[in-house]
Amino acid sequence: MFEPSTVSIGPYHRGRAHLRAMEEKKWSFLHDFLVREGHTLQDCISRIKEVEEQARRCYSEPIEMSSDDFVEMMILDDRKENLDERRVWEIPCATVLEEAGVKFKMLEQSNDITKITFQSGTLVIPRIHITDDLKPVYMNLIAFEQCMSVQLPCYFSTYMMLLDCLVNTAHDVQILQKHGIIESMVSGEEEVALFFNQSGVYVMIPGNHYLKDLFKRVNKYYESRYHRYRARLCRDYFSNPWSIVALIATTLLLCLTIMQSFMSVYAYIHPPPSSPPS
């Protein structure tokens, strides 16, 4: 097995005496990364804990480390380039993006898959028709592009990768159907979700694909706490007219109560002058 001389990456050589000098450097690099990207250490810990079991299974042998030590290792030893690469390959599903305030819109009067856009929190995507006859056609298009990927750009494969990211469950399909992006003639939303998830297995595209910048912008929008809080506020308090009426009424009542309290205190502190005796 290869024996590192300066820095350990991963669990096999972690803790060796001659490699400990670089451990402090890792914390320094991590601090610089968090400041630059606008994340917190707790954000990283939460993300890694979500995929800890999956990460452990990637090693050929069981990793005898506590959960905290394993998560620390993954955070310190992961490379910035790997984190950046994920931003151009993955975006959250439609349900999660909608909860973060992202709006979906069908591209009008065109089926040009190169005109997918993301501006001002709105993701515009051309419609895709799903039928039993078209599913094998789509798979053959993906296979053709994969075979010709050196000579041709993988436009359709990238488009399908986007849809695979957006669709994880039947609820994701329902969201995209509601906005006209998916038009399905198959038996149910579960079958549509399964089709996109299976098609994504066969997609291998270069890192400089034509939606690379769009993926980065979507991830940046999703990671903004402001957008998530604003979307939660709209969902919880402005989701229907009665909620708006109730909020306005509550606000007015609060203002009137404050005014009444102020007038009472003012009258107590500054009583009106008493009338002189007649």
Buried (B, 14 or more C-beta within 10 A) or exposed (E): EEEBEEEBBEBBBBEEEEBEEBEEEBEEBBEEBBEEBEBEEEBBBEBBBEEEEEBBEEEEEEBEBEEEBBBBBBBBBBEEEEBEEEBBBEBBBBBBBBBBBBEBEBBEEEEEBEEBEBEEBEBBBBBBEBEEEBBEEBBEBBEBBBEEBEEEBBBBBBBBBBBBBBBBBBBBBBBBBEBBBBEBEBEEBEBBBBBBBEBBEEBEBEEEBBBBEBBBBBBEBBBBEEBBEBBEEEEEEEEEEEBEEEEEEEEEEEEEEEEEEEEEEEEEEEEEEEEEEE
